[in-house]
Amino acid sequence: MAADDNNSPHWFVLWTHSHCEQLVCDQLAGTGYSVFLPSIKTWSRRKGVRRAISVPMFPGYVFVHHVIDKGSYIQIQKTRGLVRILGDRWDRLAPVADAEVDAIRRLASVDTPVMPYPYLREGQRVKITHGPLAGVEGLLVQVKPNKGLLVLSVDLLHQSVAVEVDCTQIVPIAHVDAARGVERDRLAMSAV
């Protein structure tokens, strides 16, 4: 944070222990902090009954809007269920842009289905998961709303081609490998 920003409140991210988001949120709200725990609806099956439940939009994270000085940093750090505030140290915390939190707040306030999605950034290796190009891997070089430019290269020829793809049909390569591992584990468990 810049020195001139120290007197105005910013949004910061609190990293919590697993399933402690609501605990951290309630404790900090009870002590007067402005906190935000965005949630989404998902289906859960318990004892054979399927019902919609609310789960954190970003599991393991809570947002706090505050001017964080050393005293408030220490007070927040004492919160049960909190791992830490994201940043290098108490005087160099990583603020979140107001526009990003405002967009999440607007999304959380409407009754529209929201689902988690892998973080995609330009320059990342991705794989297409659906459609006629399913299984094709390439480099995501440009992201527009819902569209991306995927570059496929032939290293030996030192040439590339580009195709515009639907970003909802691509996942990062690391995410594909992790999903394969989860599916393999699930199949192994069902075989037992």
PyMOL commands that set and color helices and strands:
alter all, ss='L'
color gray80, all
select helices_A, chain A and resi 3-5+21-30+70-77+98-109+167-169+173-191
alter helices_A, ss='H'
color red, helices_A
select strands_A, chain A and resi 10-16+34-36+39-46+49-56+61-66+82-85+95-96+124-128+137-144+147-154+159-166+170-172
alter strands_A, ss='S'
color yellow, strands_A
deselect
rebuild
show_as cartoon
